[in-house]
Amino acid sequence: VQTCALPIYFTLGLSILALVVLRVIVNVTSKVPEIQPVPPNWQKKAGNLMHLALYALMFCMPVAGWLILSAEGTPIPFFGLHLPALIGVNEGTADLVQGFHETLGTLGYFLIGLHAVAGLFHHYVMRDTTLLRMLPERK
C-alpha cells in the first residue's frame, strides 16, 4: 500500500469493522430462510464454521490494524477523525501484530475463495437454495 493511500486503507478497514458489527446485529435479530433441500448435517456444520471463521477474520483484521497503528504511535484516521490508541507505543508489539495481520490476510484469501467455491457448488451442483436465500424475498 502506498503511503498516500494509507489513510484511506485504514479508514476502509475501520469501516469494515463497523459494518461487521451491524451485520452481526442483523443476523441475530432476523431469521434466515432454510436451505432447500436441507443439506446433510456435516455440510451445515462446515458452513457454520466457515461463517464463524469469516466473521472472526472481518473483526480481527481491522482490530489488528488499529493495534498496529496504536503500537507505532501513529494517528488512527477515520473519516477525518483520529480514534484513540488501543495500546501504548511498542515497536516489538507493532511488528508482532503486523505479522499476525499479514498471516490473517493470506488466510482470508483462502477462506473467501473456498466460501465462493462452496456457494457455487451448492448452486450449480447440489442445486439447492443456498445462494438464492440471500436475495430479498419476492412477494
N, C-alpha and C positions, 0 to 999 in steps of 0.2 A: 504494500500500500504506500503510495507516495505521500510525502509529508503534507502537502496542501490538501489532500483528501482525507487525512486522518480525523479531523473534527466531524466530518460527515459520516465516516465509518463508525466512530464512537457513538454518535447520535443515533444512527440507524440501529446499532446493537442494543442501545438502551430502549429504543422504540420497540424492538422485538420483545424485550423483557416485559414492557408494559402491555403489549398485545397478548403475550402468552398468559399473563395474569388474567386479562379479560377473557381469553379463550377458556381457561380453566373454570372461571365463574360460569360461563355459558354452558360448558359441559356438565357441570354439577347441577345446574338448575333446569336443564332441558332434557327431554327424552330423545334418544337416538333410535330410529327405526331398526327393527331386526333385519338381519341378512336373510334373504330367502333364495333358495332353500337354506336351511340352517346348516352351517358348516360343522365339521367334526369338532369335538371338544379341544383337541390339540391345536387346531387352527385358531380357535377363539383365544386360547391361552397365548399362543405365539403372537397374535395380533395385539392383545392387551400388553404383552411385554414390549413389543415394538413401539406402541404408542407411549408407554411409560418411558422408554429409552429416548424417544424423540422429544418428549416434554422435558425430560431431565437435560437433554442437550440444549434445547432452546432457553432453558433457565440458566444453566451453568455457564454457557458461553458468554453472555453479556455480563454476568456477575464476575466471571474471571477477568474480563476486560476492564471492568470497573476496579477490581482489586489490583490489576497491573498498573493502571494509571495512578491509583492511590499510593502504591508502594514506590512508584517512581517519583512521586511528588508533583505529578502533572495535573493541571486542572481537568476536571471531568465535564466536558461540554455536553449540553443537552438543550437544543433549540435556543441558544443564546444564554442559557443559564449555566452556572457552574455548580454541579452537585457536590455534596461533601465527600471527603475521602472516607473509605470504609476501614482502612488500616493506616498505620504510620509509615513513613518513608523507610524502605529497606530494600536495597538493590538485590540482595540474595533472594528475598521473597518474590520480588518482581520477576526475576529470571525463572524461578521455580514455577510460578503461576503462568508465565509466558509459555513454558514447555507444556504444561497441562492444557492450556488454551489451544496450542497448536495440535496436540495429540487429539483433543476433542474434535477439532475441526476436521482432521483426517478421518476419524471415526464417523463423524457426521456425514461426510460424503458417502461412505459405505452404507450407513443406515438409510439415508434418503434414497439412494439407488435401490436398495433391497426393498424398501417400502413401495416405491413406484413399480418395481417389477411384480411384487406381490399383488398390488392393486390391479395391474393389467392382467395378470394370471387369473385372478378371480373373475374379471370382466369377460375376457376372451376365451379362457379355457374352461373354468368352472361354470361360467355363465350364470353367476349369482348377482345379487343386487348390491354388492359391496361398494362399487363406485356410484351407482345410481342413488343410493340413500344419502349421499352428500348434497344432492341437488335440492333446491327448495321444493316443498310439497306443491303439487299441482292439483287444483280443485276443478 
